[in-house]
């Protein structure tokens, strides 16, 4: 539902200033928004690599589109001394109502979302904007792929961005999605109205909360959940709140140094539980801890006098404590206008726990197995029978994990198989709050030297893959499709199956003579797809295709529309590459 921009009103309710309670501080107003340069900057700022701050305003801007009452919102840049620059004013056609903060990705560009708008009556967008203000619409939501993204995007170690939509989706009112920096979009799973984005945890999985849903009937629409979703879309509901342990989480999670997650529930005003969980928890909210297997511990119950309705996510401070805010409450009668709080987690300071992985580094051929050992000690004494959680947190085998107990010598063993892709894995082991890491390098021998690994050649053509014949050479077209073996290796296709081919078609767009529709697929995990063009096949070079709408993804097929096909001749291709 679109929020309406209203004039700001400040109301004082029995507030008394006491100078003795004020620390020495100097507040400097850097910029006052006037409407045309923005209105209602609700989201947090992000510090850019150039030292300037970037942010969004939910309303305002220079657009006069009647679809945006009070303006469609803006993106702005401001320096630490207040030099302000409005980078972009949304027009509804390119987005409307950016509620989340921005992400500066590893490519240096800024990425964000709008809760509404987009071409042809869209229901929200994902956009890229350069630090100089050039905006590109990467994806427009249409309903079945989500509606109203409100959480800030995150970037995974693979360069892919991850986010949520608060509504829409194929099966549930809300989604988790992934999108590449050039706009290849996919829905990972459906979740019930997440009010915040996801985090990428140290185990390589995504974790988040939903405001509604779950198995409890103590709250209208459900009391909310905590969920985990792998990067290939396997969704697990870790916990359903029932009111006694919290209800309606509005903020995202933060991972603690102990490997657990911490978050808040906002509370449900005016409701009580049918089974007697009480109105205090429901009304004012909680702070909770949740383990990776879904065990929730309620750490704090807000009562009004100590605050109420925490909305923003917690922040883990350098001292190991968690810091946060509540929207209301505070004071002996709970009639304050919100609080800032610190939460200290008690730990056993007397024990020194260590978890050491061996071998610390190793190298193997792709497609084989690797075994690591974790030694757990407490004050130098080996710990038998304690669980150790192993996770591949980066690399080609990202997401593989297991939990095994230590034996009499204090060691736990973990063996996993490489998926056939070269690269370097980072392996993380956690036990009793201690963490150890190791690396594993997977290499793909290419005995022939033609760009095809031995393992892949052996998989499809038999033998050990160290030699070629008239069917298995890189330039050979074993299945007669016109796509040779080297291409099929890079594209992730089966070279012996004539139905396993990469298809690319270009179509006219009815009623739009300066637009062309590009359809290609299948897309395969681990590959990067880059649409390219040129206007002359004899001279010049291929360049990156920009200014397109989409992409939309249907199963493993992608569709984009070139909005600037104005040249007499324009030739297209899709570049496919492996890491």
N, C-alpha and C positions, 0 to 999 in steps of 0.2 A: 504494500500500500504506500502510495507516494505521500511523503510528509510535506506540509505546507510551510513556507518561510513566513514567520511573523516577526514584527518588531520586538527587539529584546526589551524585557521589562525586569528591573531589579526591585525586589521587595525585601524590606528589612523586618524581621520578626524578633524583636526583643534581643538584639545583639548589643553587647557592651565591649568596648575596647579597653584592654589593660596593657599599658606600655611596658609593664614589668615582665610580661610574658613574651615580648617580641625580641627575637634575635637580631643582631646587626645584619642588615641586608639592604640592598639597593635594587629596586625594581625599575627596569627601563622598558617602556612601551616602544617596541620596534616598528609596529605598523598598526593602523586602525583601518579596518575594511569599511568601504563606503557603498558597496553594492555592485558597481560596475567592475570592481577588481575582486569581488568575492563577497560572500555572506555565509556565516555559520561554519567556521573551520572546526569540525567536530573530531576529525581523525588526528592521530599523532603525526608529528613531523618525522622526516627521515634525513639523516645527515649524509650529504653527498660526498663523493671522493674529492670534490673540489673545495670542500670546507663550507659550502653553503647548505642551507636547509630547504627541503622541498615538501610541499603539502598540498592539500586539496580543501576546497570549500564546498559544502553541500549545495549551496544555492549561489545566486549572484552571477556576475559576468556580464558580458556585452550582448548576449543573445536576446533577441526579442521574440523568439518562438513562443506562441501561445500555449504550447504543450508544457512549458516550464513556467509556472506562476512564481515570480520572484527570481527568475534566472535558473539556468540549468547547471550551475556549478563551474568551478575553475580549478586549474592547476597553477601553482605559483612557486616562485623561488625567492628566498630572502637571505641576505648575508647576516653575519653575526652583529654587524653594526647597523642593520635596518635597511639596506639597499634592497628595494622590493621590485620584483618583476612578475607580472602576470603572464604566464607561459601559454595558457590556452583557456578559452571560454567555450564550454560545451554548448551545443545547439540542439540537443535532443536527437538529431539525425546521427551524430557521432557519439552520443551518450548523454546521460542526464542523471544528476544526483550522485556524485561520487562520495560514498559514505566511509570507505576504507582509506587507510594510509597508502603510501606508495612504497614500492620495493625498488631499490637500485640493484639490478642484477649484475652478474660478473662481466657482462658485455658493456657495462657503463650506462645503459639506458634505464629509464624508469618505467615501471609497470604498475598498473592499477586497474580498478574496476569501477563501473558505474552501475547503480542499482536499477536504473531504468534506461530507456532510450536505445538508440542504435538504428541502423538503416531499416526501412520498410516496417516500422512499428515494432522495433525490437523490445525485448524485456530485460535489458541490461547488457553490458559489454565488458570485454577485457581489452585494454588498450596498452600500447607502447608509446612513450613520449621521450624524445631525446632531451638532453639537458638544455638544448637551445629552443625547444618548444615545438618540434615537428611531431605531430600525433598520428599514429596509425592504429586503426581499429583491427584488432587481431581476431576477435570473435564476437558475434552477436547472439545472445540467447533467444530461443524461440519458444521455450516452454517445456518441451520434452527433454531438452538438455539442461534445464534449470531456469530459474527466474531470480532476479535480484541478488547478485553477489554482494555481500556486505563485509566479509572478512578480508584482511590484508593477505596478499599473495606471499608465498615463500618460494625459494629456489632450492631445488634438490642438487645433490652432488653431480647428477647427470646433466645439469643445466636446464632441466624441465621445471616449469612453474606449477605450483599446486594451490588450489583454492576451494572455496565452497560457495554454493548458492543457498539462500535461505528458503527458497520455495522452488516449485517446479521439479522436473525430472521424470523419468519413464515410469517410476513405480511409487516413489515416496515424495512428500513435499520438502525437497531439499536434496542437494547432491554434493559429492566431492569430485573435483575434476582436475585434469592435468592439461597443460597447453605448452607447446614449445614457444621459444621466443620469435619464431616466424609464423606462429598461428596454427599449428597442427593440434587440434583439440580432441579430447576423449573424455567421456564420463567414466570415472573409476567406480562409483557406487552411489546408491541412494541412501540418505540419512534424513532424520525427521527434523527439519527446520533448524539447522545450525546457525547460531547468532554470531559466531566467530569463525576465524579461519582454522587451519590445522597447523600442527608443528611437525617437523621431521625429527624424530628422536634418534638417539645414539644407536638404537638397534636397527636403523634403516627403515622403520615403518612410520606411517603417519598416524597421529593421534589427535582427537578433537572431542568436542562436546556438542550435544544437540539440546536446544531449549525445551523441546517437547519430546513426546514418544517414550518408549520403554514399556515395561510390563505392568507397572503400577497403575491402579485406578484412583489413587489418592489425590491426583491433580487433574483438572480438566485438560484433556489432550495429552496426558502423561506428564510425569515429573522430570523428564529429561534423561539423557544417557551420556556415558563416556564410550567412545568407540576407537577401534584400531582398524586401519585399512592398509594393506600392503601396496607397494607401488605397482603391482599388477592387478589390483582391484579386489582382493579377497577381504571382505568386510567382517569384522567381529565386534559385536556389542559386548563390551567388557563389563558394564554395570548399568543397571536401571535404578535411578533414584526413586525413593518412595515417600519422601517427606521427612522421615525420621533422620535420614542422612543428608538431606538437602533436597532442593527442588528448583527447577528451571535455571540451569547454568547459562549465563549470558556471556561470560568471558572465555577465552581459550585457556589451554593448559601451558604449564612451564615445567621443564624437566629439571629435577634437583640433582645435586652432585651424588646422591645415593642411588640414582637410576629410577626413582619413583617420580610420579607426576603430581603436580599440585594445581588446584584450581578453586573456583568459588561457585556457589549457587546463589542466585539473586533473590530467591524467596517468592512466594505466591501470595500477594496481598489479598486479605479477605477470605481465604479458604482455610478449611480445617480437614483433617484426615478422617475417613470413615472408621479407621481402626485405632484412633486415639493417638496419633503421632504428635498432636498439639499444634497450636497456631503460631507459637513463637518461632519455631524453625522455619515454618512456611513463610512467615511474614518478613523476617529480617535477613535470612540467608546464612550461609556457612562458608568456612574454608575447609577443604578436604584434601586428603592424600589418596592416590590410587596407584596400585602396583601394576606391572605389565600384564598380570593375569587377572586383573579386575577387582582386587580386594580394596574396598574403600574404607578409610578411617576418617571420621568427622573430627577435625582438629579444633575448630572454633565454631560456636554458635553465636551469631550476633543477636543482641537482645534489644537494640535501640540505644541504650546508654553507651554501649561500646561501638555503635555504628549499625548500619543496616543497608541492605541492598547493594552488595558489591557488584559492579558491572564490568570494570576494566580488568584485564588479566593481571596476575601477580608478576612482580619483578624479583628475580633472584639477585641479591646484593653480593658484593665481593666478600662480605663477612659471613656468608652462608645463610643469612636470614632472608625471609621473604617480606616484600613491601607491597602495600596495596592501598586502595581507597574504598570508601563506601559512599554511596550517593546521598544517603540521609543519615540521621542519628548523631549520637554523641551528646555528652552532657549528662548530668545526674538524672535528668528526667527524659533523656532520649529525644529532646526537642532541638538538637543541633542540626546543622545543615550539611552534615557529612563529616567524614574523618579520614585521616591518613594513619595507617597502622603498620606495625612491624611484628612479624611472627617468627619466633625462634624455635627451631626443631631440636628437641633434646636428643643427644647422642651419647654413646658410651665413650667418654674421652679417655678412659683408663686403658683401653685396648688399642693396639696398633695392628690393624688388619692389612694384609697384603695379598694380592692376587697377581701372580707372575705367569705369563704365557711363554711357552717354549715349543718349538724354536721361535726366536724373535723374528726371524725372516727366513724365507725359503723360496726355492724356484722349482717349478714342475711344468711338464707339458700340459697343454689344455686337454680337457676331457678325462683327466685322472682324478684321484682323490687326494686329500690332504688331511693330516691328523695333527692336532695341537693338544698340548697338555697345560692345564691350569693348576698351579700349586697355591693353595690357600693356607695362610698361617695367621695366627693371632699371637702377638708378642713373641714371635719366633716359634710357636708350637703349631704343628700341622693340625688342620681341622678336618676330621673325617665325618662323612655323612651330611655335609652341607651342600645346598644346591648352588651350581654355577650356571649362569645364563650366558651362552655364547651367541654372538650376533656378528654377521658380516655387515659392517656399517658402510662400506664403500667398495666399489670395484665391480667387475662383471657378475659376481655372485651376490650382489647386494640383496639383503632380505633373508638369506638363509640363516636359520637359527635353531637352537636346541637348548634344553636345560638338563644337565646331568649332575649327579651327586658325586662328591669326592669319595674316594675309597680310603683304606687304612693309612696310606702314605700321604694323604692330603691332596691327592691329584684327581682331577676330573678330566676325562678324555672327550674330545669332539672330533669327529670325522665327517667331512662333507665332500661332495663331488663338484668339480667345475662343470659349467654348462657348455663348455666347448669354445668359449670366447676368451681371447687373450686380454691381459690387463693385470692390475695390481689390486688385490683384495686387502682391506683392513679388517682384522678380526678383533672383536672386543669381548672380553670376559668380565662379568660382574658377579661378586659374591660378598655378602655381608657388608655391602657398601663400598668395597674396594674394587678397583678396576685395573685390568691389564690389557695391553694391546700387542698385536703382532701383525706382520705383513706377509702376504703370499703373492708371488709373481707367477703368473701363468703365461707361458710362451707357446707360440704356435709354429712349430718347425715347418718350413717350406723347402723341402729337399730339392724340388724341381726349380724353385726360384721364379715361378710365374705368377705369384700373388695369391695362390690357393694353398691353404694349409694342408699338410698331409692328412690330418684327421678328417677334414671335410671330404677330401678326395676318396679316402678309404671308406667313409660312411656310405657314399653313394655308388662307388665303383669297385669296391672290394680291394683286397690286398692290404698293403700297409701304407699306401698313398705316397710312396717315395719315388714313384715313376709314373709316366703317362703312357697312354695309347691313343688310338684314333677316336676314342669316346671320352676320355677323361682329361684331355689337355685344356688349358685355359681358353683357347680360341675355338674349341670344339663345341658343336651344338648337338648334344647327345640326344635330345628329344625332338629336334627338328622344328623348334618354335621360332628360330631366328634370334634367340637370346642365348649367348654363349655361356660356358660354365663359369667364367670369371664374373660376368654380370650377375649370374644367379647366386653365386656365393655372396657377393656384396649386397644383393637385394634380399638375401635370406630365403631363396626359393629352392625347390627341388629340381635338380638338373635332369632327372630321369622321368619326370612327370610332365607331359605336354599340357596338362591343365594348370600347372603351377607357373604362371607367367605374370609379368608386370604389365598392366594395361594403362594406357594414357590416351585420353581423347580430348579434343578441343571442340566446343560447340558454340554456335551463335546463341545470344540471349534475345528472345523474342521481345520486340519493342525497344531494344537498346542497342542500336547499331555500333556504338563505341565500347561495347562490353563483350567479353568472351569468357565462357565457362570452361574451366580445366578440371577434369576428373581423372584421378589416378589412384592406383593401389594394386596389390594389397600393401598396406604399411606393416612393417615388422618391427618388433621391439629391438632397441639397440642401434637402429639406423636413424640417420638424419636425412630429411627430405627437403631440398631447396629448389623451389620453382625459379626458373631462369628464362631469359628471353634475349633476342637480338633482332635487329631489323634487316640485316643483310648477312646471308650465309657465306658470301665470298670474302668480305672484309669485316673488320670489327671483332669484338669479343662478346662472349656471353656475360650478361649482367644479372644481378639479383632482381627478381620481379617484386616490385613494391606497389602500393596503392591498390591492393585487392581486398575484397570482402571475404569473410569466412576465416578459416576453413570450417566446413561442417563435415562430420565424420559419421558414416553409416557403416557399422561393423568395421571392416578394415579398408574401406574406400573413402577417399578424401575429395571434397569438392571446394574449389575456390573460384572467385569471379574477378577477372581483370577488369577494373573500372576505367582503365585508360588505354583501351585498344583503339587508338585514333590513327595509328600509322597505316600507310598503304599496305605494307607487308610487316608482319610480326610473327616471329617464329618462337616456339616454346620448347622447353625440355625440363625434366625433373632430375636434378642432381641427387644421387644417393651415395651416402658415405658411411663408413664404419668409424668408430672412435680411433 
